[in-house]
Amino acid sequence: MTDHCGLKNYSCDSRLALDKAAKGFGLSGRTLERLRGKGLLPGVRAGRCLKVRIEDVRNALALKTQD
């Protein structure tokens, strides 16, 4: 079952590791890192892992396409 964010078994408020979020959106991890570098994608560090909210990824991608 896929939710309205396009990822299976996750709510939009779920936090995923950056690489897992990238894979779920069909992107490279580097793409999400660039969005973070531009300040478009907030994240939370959990130990060595950086986690991002699915909804934040969607918003960052929407802002990127507006440029």
N, C-alpha and C positions, 0 to 999 in steps of 0.2 A: 504494500500500500504506500503510495506517495502522497505527501502532504502538499499544501499550496506553495511551499518553498521549492519543491522539485526534488527533495531528498527523502529517501525512504526512512521511515521509523524515527524521525527527528521532528521536534517542534521548532518553530522559528526562533524561539528563545534559547534553544539548545546551544551550548558552546562546544565547538569541535576544534581539534588540533588543526593548525593551519594547513598541513598537508592533506588531512582528511576532508576538510572543507573544500580545498582546491579540487580534489578528485571528484567530490560530489557535484561540483559545478562544471566539471570538464575543463578545468584550467590548470595551469602549472602553479606550483607553490611560489615561484618567482613573481608571477602576476600579482598574487595577493601581497607579497612582500613589497612590491612597488606601490601598491595602493596604500599600504601602511606607511611607507616612506613619504608619500604625499599628504599624509594626515587624513585620508579618506576612510580608513578602516581601523577602528579601535580594537584593541585586544587586551587580554589579561594573561599574565604569565603565571603558570602553575608549575613551579619547579623549573625544569628546563624546557617545558612545553609551552608554546604560545597558543592560546585558545581564542577563537573569534565566534561571535554569534552569527548564526545563519542569516538573520534579518540584516545585520550590519554588512555582511558580504553583499547581499542583494542591493542594499542602498548604495554601497560604494560602487558597484558595477553600474548602477543607474546613473550616478554622478559622473562616472568615467565616460559614459556614452554621450553625455551632454556637452563634453569638451569639444 
